[in-house]
Amino acid sequence: MKSKRYFRYSFGLIFFIGACGITQAQDTSKRKTIDITSTYKPVLRDAVKLNFPAALPKLDTSRPLLNYDIPRQQVRVPYQPGTLKPIALETDSMLAWKDNQYLKIGAGNYHLPYLQGAASFGDGSRAFMSAYAEYYSSKGKLPFQKNNLGDFQLRGSYKVSDDHELSGKLGFKGEDYFLYGYQPTTLEFSKSDLKQRFQTVDGYIGFRNTNPTEYGISYSPTLTFDAFAGKNDGNKSTENNFVFNLPLQKTFGKMFGFNLGFMADLTRYKPESGDDIKNNLITVSPALLLKTPNVYIHTGILPSWDNKEFTMLPNIMAELTTNDQRFTLQGGWIGYFNKGSYQRFAGINPWIAPPDELLNHRIREAYVGFKGNLASGFTFNAKAAYSEQKNVNLFVNDQVDGKTFLTVYSPSMEVLQLHGELGYLRGEEFSFTTGLTYNNFTKIGGQTRAWGLIPLEVKAALRWKVLKDLSFKADLFAWDGPAYRTKEGNARKGDKAFDLNAGLDFRVSKKLNLWLQTNNIFNNNYQRWNQYEVFGFNLLGGVIFRFGQN
């Protein structure tokens, strides 16, 4: 880029030009100017650059002394055991399986002999079959104080496809009881007069999908049947039960679900004399489910038809759990039935006479409670429940000699129940559980007392693996006496009970165990059912042979 610079100079009266060497006078009356024009090109100065030398920092050879204080940690896994309830065995095909057989033989001062055995076959992943058998005969010190038991069960399961499994069971049970609780004891009876025999043939067929369908649906329909017969002094009463149950569950993601269940429980009872009695119960159980790590809500209803009489029952349950799963609040408003059947009544009280009618026990219950566990291995569970009950089955002695129990009903009853449990678990080596249940029976319709129902009950169980091959167990049962009715019709309170049992199991080798069981250690004479005194102290022991193990 070029630019012009103009210079103007003024001179005085004398102008001197040195180049020519000529001096000449000039007219000073007028100023003269000279314009000089030249070319200029600007140039930028070289910038100063910053230089960064690529030198590494000096190494720090000093070693600091660091002290750490790490507290000792004991890792404990919280464990919440569930409530133990006697139910039929349902085999899970996902469990590891191996053939196993054993035979248990024993004898004692009241039992001779005692036999128990089981055998299993199959691969466990595709098919399996198991057989179980038990037999014993016992005899006490009182006249005709004895009973016999024979039980055989055959179960099997077959995986018909990758997602479906078929299972079944067939069993037979025979029980003999003798009505030794007659009063006065001077009465004379023959063995055939007092012998009461129960026989049961039962089974079921079940089909289920082991994995939910592509639409998230799970189903497991079952058909159960029972043929029951009771015989006493030449009289025979029979009962047939058929139960069809179809539970369905549909899941929506991981949080929501929908349940729909259908159950038809059909009973036909034929007493020795009189017309046949039908007792049918049908229920439908739709419910919505919400399940998160901290909240579980089950909201449903239970429409039911009790011998064609319609009843709507609630079916609402909720649980709120802390993040660490150690404390859970519970609450619910539920309804359910206990089926009225000769077979169920005989399972509660084996000295009953054949019932004259069958009514279903209906319960509508509201409850609140909490449960949880501590890191130290302690567990706890508490619940308070209030229920309104209809057609409550009760048992009273007959008013002749009292050796049989009659089934009577309370049309309505209110029950306040308080239940608490405590437990301690230390791995597989030691466990202890104890529980208390208090029942307050009020507004008993049609009866003066809740005959045969226990108002206060305490239970405890201890399992201790003392050594690698030695195990110890103990069980405690105690209760306050239930009410009973005398021959004159008066109400009385039954005996209080305290029964302690203990046992040992010692493994001699991989195929041989020795076992010992003691019952009623303190030799207490109490009566669970009026006029029927239990066995005193009894001792039972023997061996266990294990087959199919190396």
C-alpha positions in Angstrom: 0.0 0.0 0.0 1.4 3.5 -1.1 0.6 7.0 0.3 1.9 10.5 -0.4 3.4 12.9 2.0 3.4 16.6 1.3 5.9 19.0 2.9 5.7 22.7 2.9 8.6 24.8 3.9 8.8 28.6 4.1 12.0 30.5 3.6 13.2 34.0 4.5 14.3 36.7 2.4 17.4 34.9 1.1 17.2 31.5 -0.5 20.3 29.6 -0.8 20.8 26.8 -3.1 23.9 24.9 -2.2 23.8 22.5 -5.0 24.3 25.2 -7.7 26.6 27.3 -5.8 24.7 30.5 -6.9 23.4 33.1 -4.6 20.6 35.3 -5.9 18.6 38.0 -4.4 14.9 37.3 -4.2 11.8 39.4 -3.8 10.7 39.1 -0.3 7.4 40.8 -0.7 5.7 37.4 -1.4 6.2 34.1 0.5 7.2 31.1 -1.6 6.2 27.4 -1.0 7.7 24.2 -2.2 5.6 20.9 -2.4 7.6 17.7 -2.1 5.9 14.4 -2.9 7.4 10.9 -2.0 6.3 7.2 -1.7 5.9 5.5 1.8 5.5 1.8 2.5 4.7 0.9 6.2 6.3 -2.2 7.7 5.2 -4.0 10.8 7.7 -4.7 13.5 8.5 -8.3 14.1 6.3 -9.7 17.0 8.0 -11.1 20.1 7.1 -14.9 20.4 6.6 -16.8 23.6 8.6 -19.9 23.7 7.5 -22.9 26.0 10.3 -25.3 26.6 9.0 -29.0 26.7 10.8 -29.9 29.8 9.3 -32.4 32.4 9.0 -31.3 36.0 11.5 -32.5 38.4 10.7 -35.8 40.1 9.4 -35.8 43.7 11.4 -38.4 45.5 9.8 -37.8 48.9 7.4 -40.6 50.2 4.6 -39.3 52.4 3.5 -41.5 55.4 -0.2 -42.2 55.1 -2.1 -43.8 58.1 -5.5 -45.4 57.6 -8.0 -46.5 60.3 -10.3 -49.2 58.9 -13.0 -50.3 61.3 -13.7 -54.0 61.5 -16.9 -54.9 59.5 -19.1 -57.9 60.1 -21.3 -58.7 57.2 -24.7 -60.1 58.2 -27.3 -60.9 55.6 -30.8 -60.1 56.9 -33.2 -63.0 56.6 -36.9 -63.1 57.2 -38.3 -66.6 57.6 -41.8 -67.1 56.5 -44.6 -68.6 58.6 -44.7 -72.4 58.4 -48.0 -73.8 57.4 -48.6 -77.5 56.6 -49.5 -77.7 52.9 -49.3 -80.3 50.2 -45.8 -80.6 48.6 -45.5 -78.9 45.2 -42.3 -79.9 43.4 -40.3 -77.2 41.7 -38.7 -78.6 38.6 -36.0 -75.9 38.7 -34.5 -77.4 41.8 -31.4 -79.6 41.6 -32.5 -83.3 41.8 -30.9 -86.5 42.7 -32.3 -89.9 43.6 -32.7 -90.5 47.3 -34.1 -93.2 49.4 -34.3 -93.8 53.1 -35.9 -96.1 55.7 -36.6 -94.9 59.3 -37.3 -97.6 61.9 -38.1 -97.1 65.6 -39.7 -98.4 68.7 -40.6 -97.0 72.1 -42.6 -97.4 75.3 -45.9 -96.4 73.5 -45.0 -97.0 69.9 -44.3 -100.4 68.5 -43.3 -100.3 65.7 -42.7 -97.1 63.9 -41.8 -97.2 60.2 -41.2 -94.4 57.7 -39.7 -94.5 54.3 -39.3 -92.6 51.0 -37.9 -93.1 47.6 -37.5 -90.9 44.6 -36.8 -91.6 40.9 -36.2 -89.6 37.8 -33.8 -86.9 36.5 -35.5 -84.0 38.2 -35.3 -81.8 35.1 -37.7 -83.6 32.8 -39.5 -86.1 35.0 -39.6 -87.3 38.6 -41.6 -89.6 40.9 -41.5 -90.0 44.6 -43.1 -92.4 47.0 -43.7 -91.9 50.7 -45.0 -94.3 53.4 -45.5 -94.2 57.1 -46.9 -96.6 59.6 -47.1 -96.7 63.4 -49.1 -98.3 66.2 -49.3 -96.8 69.6 -50.9 -97.9 72.9 -51.1 -96.0 76.2 -51.8 -97.0 79.8 -55.5 -96.3 79.9 -57.9 -99.0 78.6 -58.4 -98.7 74.8 -56.0 -95.7 74.7 -54.4 -96.6 71.3 -54.5 -95.6 67.7 -52.9 -96.8 64.4 -51.9 -94.9 61.2 -51.0 -96.1 57.7 -50.2 -93.5 55.1 -49.0 -93.9 51.5 -48.5 -91.2 48.9 -47.2 -91.3 45.3 -46.3 -88.0 43.5 -45.0 -87.3 40.1 -44.2 -84.5 37.7 -43.5 -84.5 33.9 -42.3 -81.6 31.8 -44.4 -82.0 28.7 -42.6 -79.0 27.0 -40.1 -76.4 27.7 -42.8 -74.1 29.3 -45.4 -76.6 30.6 -45.5 -79.1 33.4 -47.9 -81.8 34.4 -48.1 -83.0 38.0 -50.2 -85.4 40.0 -50.6 -87.3 43.2 -52.4 -90.4 44.5 -52.6 -91.3 48.1 -54.3 -93.5 50.7 -54.5 -93.0 54.4 -56.1 -95.3 57.1 -56.5 -94.2 60.7 -57.9 -96.1 63.7 -58.9 -94.4 66.9 -60.6 -95.9 69.9 -63.1 -93.9 71.9 -61.5 -94.4 75.3 -62.8 -91.2 76.9 -66.0 -92.5 78.2 -67.3 -91.5 81.7 -67.7 -93.2 84.1 -64.7 -95.5 83.5 -66.7 -98.4 85.0 -68.7 -98.8 81.9 -67.9 -101.8 79.8 -67.4 -101.7 76.0 -66.0 -104.2 73.5 -63.2 -103.3 71.2 -65.5 -103.2 68.2 -67.9 -100.8 70.1 -65.1 -98.2 70.5 -63.1 -98.6 67.3 -63.5 -95.6 64.9 -61.8 -95.9 61.5 -61.2 -93.2 58.9 -60.1 -94.0 55.4 -59.2 -91.5 52.7 -58.3 -91.9 49.0 -57.2 -88.6 47.5 -55.3 -87.2 44.6 -54.9 -84.3 42.3 -53.9 -83.4 38.7 -52.3 -80.1 37.9 -51.0 -78.3 34.8 -49.0 -75.1 34.8 -46.8 -73.0 32.6 -43.3 -72.7 34.1 -42.7 -69.4 32.2 -45.2 -66.7 31.5 -46.5 -66.5 28.0 -45.5 -63.7 25.6 -48.4 -61.7 26.9 -47.3 -62.1 30.5 -50.0 -64.6 31.5 -49.4 -67.4 34.1 -51.9 -70.2 34.8 -52.0 -73.3 37.0 -55.3 -75.2 37.0 -55.7 -78.1 39.4 -58.4 -80.7 40.0 -58.4 -82.3 43.5 -60.6 -85.2 44.6 -61.1 -87.0 48.0 -63.1 -90.0 48.9 -63.5 -90.2 52.7 -65.3 -92.7 54.9 -65.8 -93.0 58.6 -66.8 -96.2 60.3 -67.9 -96.8 63.9 -69.7 -99.8 65.4 -70.8 -101.0 62.0 -72.1 -97.6 60.9 -70.5 -96.0 57.9 -70.7 -92.4 56.5 -69.0 -91.4 53.3 -68.1 -88.1 51.7 -66.8 -87.2 48.2 -65.1 -83.9 47.6 -64.1 -82.3 44.2 -62.2 -79.0 44.0 -61.4 -77.3 40.7 -59.1 -74.3 41.0 -58.1 -72.0 38.1 -55.8 -69.1 39.0 -54.7 -66.7 36.3 -52.2 -63.8 36.5 -51.4 -61.1 34.0 -48.5 -58.8 34.5 -48.0 -55.3 33.0 -44.3 -54.6 33.2 -42.6 -55.1 36.5 -45.0 -53.1 38.7 -48.6 -53.9 37.8 -50.5 -57.1 37.5 -54.1 -58.5 37.4 -55.3 -61.7 39.1 -58.4 -63.7 38.2 -59.1 -66.9 40.1 -62.0 -69.3 39.9 -62.7 -72.1 42.5 -65.5 -74.6 42.7 -65.5 -76.8 45.8 -68.2 -79.5 45.6 -69.0 -81.9 48.5 -71.5 -84.7 48.6 -72.0 -86.2 52.1 -73.9 -89.4 52.7 -74.6 -90.2 56.4 -75.5 -93.7 57.7 -79.1 -92.7 57.8 -81.0 -89.8 56.2 -80.7 -88.1 52.9 -77.5 -87.1 51.1 -76.2 -83.6 51.9 -74.7 -81.3 49.3 -72.3 -78.5 50.3 -71.1 -76.5 47.4 -68.9 -73.4 47.4 -68.0 -71.3 44.4 -65.8 -68.2 44.5 -64.3 -65.8 42.0 -61.3 -63.6 43.0 -60.4 -60.7 40.6 -57.7 -58.4 42.0 -55.3 -55.6 40.8 -51.7 -55.7 42.0 -49.1 -53.0 42.5 -45.6 -54.1 43.4 -42.5 -51.9 43.9 -39.4 -52.4 46.1 -41.2 -50.6 48.9 -44.9 -51.0 48.3 -47.2 -54.0 47.7 -50.9 -53.4 47.2 -53.5 -56.2 46.4 -56.9 -54.8 45.8 -59.8 -57.1 45.0 -63.1 -58.6 45.9 -64.3 -62.1 46.5 -67.8 -62.8 45.0 -68.9 -66.2 46.5 -71.9 -68.5 46.3 -72.3 -70.6 49.4 -74.9 -73.2 48.5 -76.4 -70.6 46.0 -76.4 -67.9 48.7 -74.5 -64.9 47.3 -72.0 -63.1 49.5 -69.5 -60.4 48.6 -66.3 -60.5 50.6 -63.3 -58.0 50.6 -59.9 -59.0 49.4 -57.6 -56.0 50.1 -54.0 -56.3 51.4 -51.1 -53.8 51.6 -47.5 -53.8 52.7 -45.0 -50.9 53.1 -41.4 -51.8 53.4 -38.2 -49.8 54.1 -35.4 -49.6 51.5 -33.3 -52.2 53.4 -36.3 -54.6 53.7 -35.9 -54.8 57.5 -39.2 -53.3 58.5 -42.6 -53.8 56.9 -46.0 -52.4 57.9 -49.0 -54.6 57.0 -52.7 -54.1 56.8 -55.7 -55.6 55.2 -59.4 -56.3 55.0 -60.0 -59.8 53.7 -62.6 -62.5 53.6 -62.4 -66.3 53.2 -64.1 -69.6 53.9 -63.2 -72.8 55.9 -65.0 -75.6 54.1 -67.5 -77.5 56.2 -66.8 -81.2 55.6 -66.7 -84.5 57.6 -63.1 -85.0 56.5 -61.9 -81.6 57.8 -63.8 -82.0 61.1 -62.3 -85.4 61.7 -58.8 -83.9 61.1 -59.5 -81.4 63.9 -61.1 -83.8 66.4 -60.7 -87.5 65.6 -63.3 -88.5 68.3 -66.3 -86.9 66.6 -69.5 -88.5 65.6 -70.6 -88.1 62.0 -72.1 -84.6 61.7 -75.8 -84.1 61.0 -75.2 -81.0 58.8 -72.4 -79.3 57.0 -72.0 -75.5 57.0 -69.2 -73.4 55.7 -67.3 -71.3 58.2 -67.1 -67.7 56.8 -64.7 -65.1 58.1 -64.5 -61.3 57.4 -61.3 -60.0 59.0 -59.5 -56.6 59.3 -55.9 -56.6 60.5 -52.8 -54.4 61.0 -49.3 -55.4 61.9 -45.6 -55.2 61.3 -42.7 -57.5 60.7 -39.0 -57.3 60.1 -35.5 -58.4 61.0 -32.3 -57.1 62.5 -28.8 -57.5 61.2 -27.9 -59.5 64.3 -30.2 -62.3 63.1 -33.4 -61.5 65.1 -36.8 -61.5 63.5 -40.1 -60.2 64.7 -43.7 -60.3 63.6 -46.8 -58.9 65.3 -50.5 -58.6 64.2 -53.8 -57.5 65.6 -56.9 -58.7 63.9 -60.7 -58.3 64.4 -63.0 -60.7 62.6 -66.7 -61.3 62.2 -67.4 -65.0 61.7 -70.4 -67.0 60.6 -71.3 -70.7 61.1 -68.4 -71.4 63.4 -68.0 -75.2 63.9 -67.6 -76.2 67.6 -67.4 -79.6 69.3 -69.1 -80.7 72.5 -69.2 -84.1 74.3 -72.3 -86.1 73.9 -74.6 -86.1 77.0 -74.7 -90.0 77.4 -71.1 -91.0 78.3 -69.1 -88.3 76.6 -66.9 -90.5 74.5 -68.0 -88.9 71.2 -68.1 -85.2 70.2 -71.0 -83.6 68.5 -70.6 -80.9 65.9 -72.5 -77.8 66.7 -72.5 -74.3 65.1 -72.4 -70.7 66.3 -74.3 -68.7 63.7 -72.2 -65.6 64.5 -69.2 -64.8 66.6 -66.7 -61.9 66.9 -63.0 -62.6 67.6 -60.2 -60.3 68.6 -56.8 -61.9 67.9 -53.4 -60.7 69.0 -50.4 -62.6 67.6 -46.7 -62.1 68.0 -43.5 -64.0 67.0 -39.8 -63.7 67.7 -37.0 -65.6 66.2 -33.2 -65.9 66.0 -31.3 -67.4 63.2 -27.6 -68.1 62.8 -26.9 -69.7 59.5 -27.8 -73.4 59.4 -26.3 -74.1 62.8 -28.9 -72.5 65.1 -32.5 -71.3 64.9 -35.1 -70.5 67.5 -38.6 -69.3 67.1 -41.4 -68.6 69.6 -44.9 -67.3 69.1 -48.0 -66.3 71.2 -51.6 -66.1 70.0 -54.4 -64.7 72.1 -58.1 -65.0 71.1 -61.0 -63.2 72.7 -64.3 -64.7 71.7 -67.3 -62.4 72.1 -71.0 -62.2 71.0 -71.2 -66.0 70.5 -74.5 -66.6 68.9 -76.5 -69.8 69.7 -73.9 -71.1 72.2 -72.8 -70.1 75.7 -69.1 -70.7 75.0 -66.7 -71.2 72.1 -66.5 -75.0 72.8 -63.1 -76.5 72.1 -61.4 -73.3 70.8 -58.1 -72.3 72.5 -58.1 -68.8 74.0 -54.3 -68.5 74.6 -51.5 -70.6 72.9 -47.7 -70.4 73.1 -45.3 -72.3 70.8 -41.6 -72.5 70.6 -39.1 -74.5 68.4 -35.3 -74.9 68.7 -33.0 -76.4 66.1 -29.3 -76.6 66.9 -26.5 -78.3 65.0 -24.2 -79.1 68.0 -21.5 -80.8 66.0 -21.0 -81.7 62.4 -22.8 -85.0 62.8 -25.0 -84.3 65.9 -28.3 -82.3 65.8 -30.6 -81.3 68.6 -34.2 -80.2 68.5 -36.8 -79.2 71.0 -40.5 -78.1 70.8 -42.7 -76.5 73.4 -46.5 -76.4 73.3 -48.5 -74.6 76.0 -52.1 -73.2 76.1 -54.9 -72.1 78.3 -57.7 -74.6 78.7 -60.6 -74.4 76.1 -64.2 -74.4 77.3 -66.2 -77.6 77.3 -69.7 -78.7 78.2 -70.5 -81.2 80.9 -73.1 -84.0 80.7 -75.5 -81.7 82.6 -75.0 -78.9 80.0 -72.9 -76.7 82.2 -69.8 -74.8 80.9 -66.4 -75.6 82.3 -62.9 -74.6 81.5 -60.5 -77.2 80.3 -57.0 -78.1 81.5 -54.0 -75.9 80.9 -51.2 -77.6 79.0 -47.4 -77.6 79.0 -45.7 -80.1 76.8 -42.0 -80.2 76.1 -40.5 -82.5 73.4 -36.8 -83.0 72.5 -34.8 -85.1 70.1 -31.3 -86.0 68.9 -30.0 -87.1 65.5 -26.5 -88.6 65.2 -25.0 -89.4 61.9 -22.8 -92.5 62.2 -21.9 -92.8 58.5 -23.1 -91.5 55.2 -25.7 -94.3 55.1 -26.7 -94.7 58.8 -28.2 -92.3 61.4 -29.3 -92.9 65.0 -32.2 -90.9 66.3 -34.0 -90.4 69.6 -37.3 -88.6 70.4 -38.8 -87.8 73.8 -42.3 -86.4 74.2 -44.1 -84.9 77.2 -40.9 -84.8 79.1 -42.5 -83.6 82.3 -45.2 -86.3 82.1 -48.1 -83.8 82.4 -51.6 -85.3 82.4 -53.7 -82.8 80.4 -56.6 -83.0 78.0 -56.8 -81.2 74.7 -60.3 -82.5 74.3 -62.4 -83.1 77.4 -62.2 -86.6 78.8 -59.3 -87.6 76.5 -56.1 -87.6 78.4 -52.9 -87.5 76.3 -50.0 -89.9 76.6 -47.6 -89.4 79.4 -43.8 -89.3 79.0 -42.9 -91.4 76.0 -39.6 -92.4 74.4 -39.0 -93.4 70.8 -35.8 -94.2 69.0 -34.2 -96.1 66.2 -32.1 -96.0 63.1 -32.3 -94.4 59.6 -30.8 -96.2 56.6 -30.0 -94.0 53.6 -29.8 -95.6 50.2 -28.5 -94.3 46.9 -25.8 -92.2 48.5 -22.1 -92.7 48.2 
